[in-house]
Amino acid sequence: MKKNVASKSSLMISAPLCLTLLLTGCAQAQNLISNLPEQNPQSSLETSDATPNKLEVSDTTVKDSSVISQESSSSSEQSIDEKKLELSAPVKISNIVSEEEQKLLTDLCNQAGIADESSASLLEQIKNYNTTVGADKLIDGIQETTDVRPLYNVAELYNVLDAHRAEFIGNNCRMTTFDLMKQFMSNPKDPGQRPEYLFIDQESLASQKGVNLSADDLKKFNNMYASVLTENTDKQDVHLKKILDDFKARNVEIKPEAASVISVYMHAHFDQDYLFVGHTGVLFPHEDGFVFLEKVSFDEPYQLVYLSSKAQLNEYLLAKYDDSDTQATSAPLIFENDKPMKF
C-alpha cells in the first residue's frame, strides 16, 4: 500500500478548469488534479481545507462542507495548514479488495433492503475497478488514519486508468450512489435546461460499459442531480432554502428503508449561481456506528469508511472538502437523503 503524501491547495474555477473538475465527478477532483503526472497542465494545482463552522436553520444543524475557489492556475501557492487535514479521532478505510470486505458490503446492502440487482452491479464495478488498477496500488486491508489525504498514489491510478479511457471513462460518486439507491428515489419533475455539470456523467453512462441505466433511469438520474439555481451570496441559509424549495417544487424525495444517501451540495458561481451535488455516497448503520460507501472520483477507488457517528462523518467530509475560508462563494451543505444531515 502506497500513501499519497501530496498536500491540498486551493483549486480555482475559471470556466475551463471547471470542466476538468467536473470530469472527475466529485469534489475529490481537487486531490486528483494536484497529483496528475507532470505533463498534465493541471498538475500545478493543489487543494486546501478550511475549519468548519455551524449553521442553525429551522432547528436543524448544518455544518459547512467544501466549496471551490476561483483563481488562476498561475497564482502563487497558498500556505497549507496541516492541522486542517487531521481528524480528531481516527477512521478506518478499506478499498473493498478482500472477499471479507466485499461480503460485508453485500450484507449491508441486503440489510438495507437494496435490490439484489443493484448490489450485484455495485460489487461487479468494484471488482472491475480493483482488477484494472491492481490490488497492490490500493489500501491493503483496512487502514486506520486521522489524515484525510488519499492512502494510495493518485498519479499511479490515473496512469493505469488513462490507458482505458477510450473504452470507458469510469464511474463517479453520483453514478455509483444512484445505481445502488435509485429504488428509494422519486422521479422528479424535469427542471428544464440545467446541464451544467452532468455532461461527463452522461457520456460515461452512454458507453454502456459501467453502470447501465435504462432510458427511464437515465432521465431520473438527470432530473435527480439537476443543479439548483441560487443567488450570489455566501449565506448558507439562503442556499438551504433554495434547495428545499426546489425539492418541493420538483418532487425530489429520497426515502430509503435503512441506509441513507449523503450528498454534499456545493455552490458554483460562473455566468450564474447554482448548487450541485459535488460528492455523494451511501451511509449504512453498522454495529455501534456507521459505514460510508463512496466512489471517490472517476479515477479514485471505491471506499468503505468506518465511522463512530454521523458527527464523525461530518468532520470527515469537512476535512476533505471544506475550503470555505478562501472562497467568495458559500460553503456547501451536507444532506442526508432529502434533508440537511442532523448529528
N, C-alpha and C positions, 0 to 999 in steps of 0.2 A: 504494500500500500504506500503510495507516494502522496505527500501532502503539498498542496499548492500554497506557497507562502507569500504570494503577491498581495500587496495591500490594496485597500479600496481607495477610490478618489471620487471626486465629483464628476459625473457624466453629463455632458452638455447635450442639450437637444436643440439643435437647429433642425430644419426640416429634413435635410439629407441624413443626418445622424439618427434622427428619429426612426427612419426606415430600418437602419441597422439594428437599433434596439428592439424594434417590434419584430424583426425577423426571428429573434431568439424566442419570442413568445411569452416573455415574462420579465419582471423587473430584475431577475438574476442575470440578465444580459450584461449588467454592469460588470460582474465578475468575469464573464466570458470575454468581453471586449478587452478588458485590462490584461488578459493573458493570451491573446492571439499571437501567432508567430509574427516575427518582425516584419515580414513582407506585407502583413495586413495593415492598411492605412489607419485602422482604428487602434493599433496596439499601443499607442502612446497615451490612451485614455485610461483612467482609473476610476474607482468608485469610493464613496465615503458614507459614513453613517452619522446620525445625529442623536443626541439624547432625547428620548421620548417625553411627551407631555400628556396630561389627561384632559379630556373634554367631557363635561357633563351635558347631556342632551336628553330631555324628556325622561329623566330617571334612568337613563342608560349610559354606562361609562364606555367611552370610546377612546382608545389610545391612538396616538399618531402612528402611522406606518411610514413607508418610504415615499419619496417623490423625486422626480427627475429635475436636475438643474439645467439651466440654459446658459451655455458659454461656448467659446470656440475651442477647437482642438489645439490651438496654438497657445492657449492660456497657460500660465505657469502652474506647476503642481502645487496643490494646497497641502498644508501640513496634515498629517493623519493622527488622530487621537486613538491610539491602540486600545484604550480602555473601552471605547465605544464598540469594539468588535468582540468584547468578552461578555459572557452571560454571568449572572450572579450565582448560578448553580449549573453543573454540567448536564448536558443532554446526551443521549445515546443515539447514534446514527448508523443505519445499515443501507447498503445499496441493493439489498434483496438478492444477493448472489447465491446464498446457500439454500438447499432444499428446505431446511428448517424455517428460514425466514419467509420463503415462498408459501409454505404451508400455513404459517401464521397469518399471512395476508389473506389467503383463501378462506381461512376460518373466520377472520374478522368480517370479510365480505358476506359470508353465509349468515353470521350472527346479526348483521345489519339488514338482512332481507334483500340484499342486492341480487339481481338476476344472475343465474349461473352463466349465461351467455356473456354478460358484461364482465364478470370477474375472470372468466376464462380468457377473454380478449385482452384484459389488462395483463394477466400473467404471461400470455404469449408475447406481448410487446416488451415486457421486462426481460424475458429470456432472449428475445431477438437483439435488444439493445446490448445486454451484457455480453452476449456471444460476439457481437460485432466489434465492440471496443476491446474486449478481453478482460476477464475477471481480475487479472494481475494489475490492471490500471484502476481498479475500483477499491472501495473500502474492504479490507479483509475482515469479514465477520461483522461484529458490532463494535463501533468505536465510540468511546466516551470523550467529550470535548466541551470546553467552555468558549472556544473560538469558533465563530460562525463562518469563517472563510472555508472554502472547499477543502475536504480531506482527500483530494485527488488532484492530479495535474490537468487543469482545464485545457491547456495547449495541446497536450498529448491526445486527449479525447477529440478535440477539434480536428487534429491532423488525420486521425484514423477515420472519422466520420466524413471528412471532406471528400475522401475517395468514393463515397457512396452518394454524394449529394445529387448527382444527375438522376439517380434512380428514385430517391425518396428523401425529402427534406428532413423528416423526422416528426416526432410528436412533442408537443409542449404541454404546459400545465393545464391550459383550458381544454384542449382536446382530450387529455387523459381524464380529467375530472368529469367532463361532460359525458364521455362514453361510459364511465363507471356509474354515474349518478343520474343519468337522463330520465330514468323511470320516475324519479321523485320531483322532476322539474315540470312546471307548467309549460304550455305552448303560448308564449307571449304574443301580443299583437305586434305586427310589423311596425317598427318605429320610423319607417321612411329611410331616407338615404343617410346612414351613419356607418360607412365602411372604413372609418379612419385607420383601424389597426388590425383588422382581421384578414387582410388580403393574403398574407403568408400562410395563415391557418387554412384558408380556403384552398390555396394552391397545394398544400400538403395533403389535405383531405381528398382533393380531386385525384391524387396519384393512385389512390386505392391500394397502397402497399403498407399502410399502417392502420390507424383507426378507420374503419369502414362504416360510414353512416349512410342510411337510406336518404332519399330525397327529402322526406318529411323531417328526418332527424337533422339534416343539414340546415333546413330552414329554421328549425327550432334552435339549433346552435347559434346561427347568425342573429336571431332575434333575442335569445337569452343573453348573449355577450355584446349586444349593441351598446355603443357609448351613450352616456347620459350628458345632455347639454347642460352647461352650468355658467357661472359668472367668473369674471377675472378678479378673484378675491382669494385671500389666504384664510378666510374664516371657515373652519370646518363645519360649523352648524349650518351654513348656507349650503354647502355641498351635500351634507347629510339629508337635508330636506329635499334637495333636487333628486337624489337617488330614490328616496322613499316615495316621493310624489310620482316619479317616473314608473316605479314598480307598480304602484296602484293603478296608474292610467293604462299601463300596458299588460296588466295581469301577470306580472312576474312573481312567481311563487316557487319556493323550494321547500318541500315538506317531507324529509326523509324519516324513516322509522327509528333509526338509532344513530348511524353515522351522520356527520354534518359536513356541509360544503363551506369551506373557509375561503373568502375572497378578499383580496387587497385592492380596494378601489383607489386609483391614482388620478391626480389632476394634471392635465396637459394643457399648455397654452401656446397655440400657434396662430393661425388666422381666426380661430375661435377657441372657446374654452369647453372642454369636455372631461368627463370622468370615465375611466375604463378599468377593466379587471387586469391589473398588471401581474398578479400572481394568484394562484388558487390551488387548493388541494383538498383532501378529504380527511376529516378527523374522526377516529374510531375510539370509543371507550375501550380501555384495556387494563385489566387488573385494578390497581389503585390509581391509575392515571389515564393517559391517552396515547395513541399512536397517530402521528400525522403522516399521511401519504402525500408525496409531492413528486412531480416531474420537474426538475429544477429549471430546465430550459430545453430547447430543441437539441442542443449538443450535450448538455449535462444530464446526469443519470436520474433514475428513479430512486427515491429515498423513503425509508421509514424513520421517523424521528420520534423517539420515546420521550414523553413529557410527563411531568408530575401533575400539571394543571393547565387550564386554559390561560391563566396568568403567565405561565412559562412559555406557552405558545405565543402569546402576545409579545413577550420580551424577545423571543427568538426571531419573530418576523420583523420586529423593530430594529434589532441589532443588525439584521441583514439588509434592510431596505430603507431605513429612515435617514434621509438626507435633508430634513426639513429646515435645519439651521442654515443651509446655504441656498435656499430656494426663494424665488419670487412667487412661486405657486404654493398652494396649500399642501400640507401633509395629508396623505390619503387616509382612508378609513378601512378598518378591518371588519368584515361582515361574517356572521355565521348564518348560513342559509340566506334568508331574505331580510335579516335584521342585523343591526350592529351587534358585535360579539360582546357578551357580558362575561365577566370573570371576577 
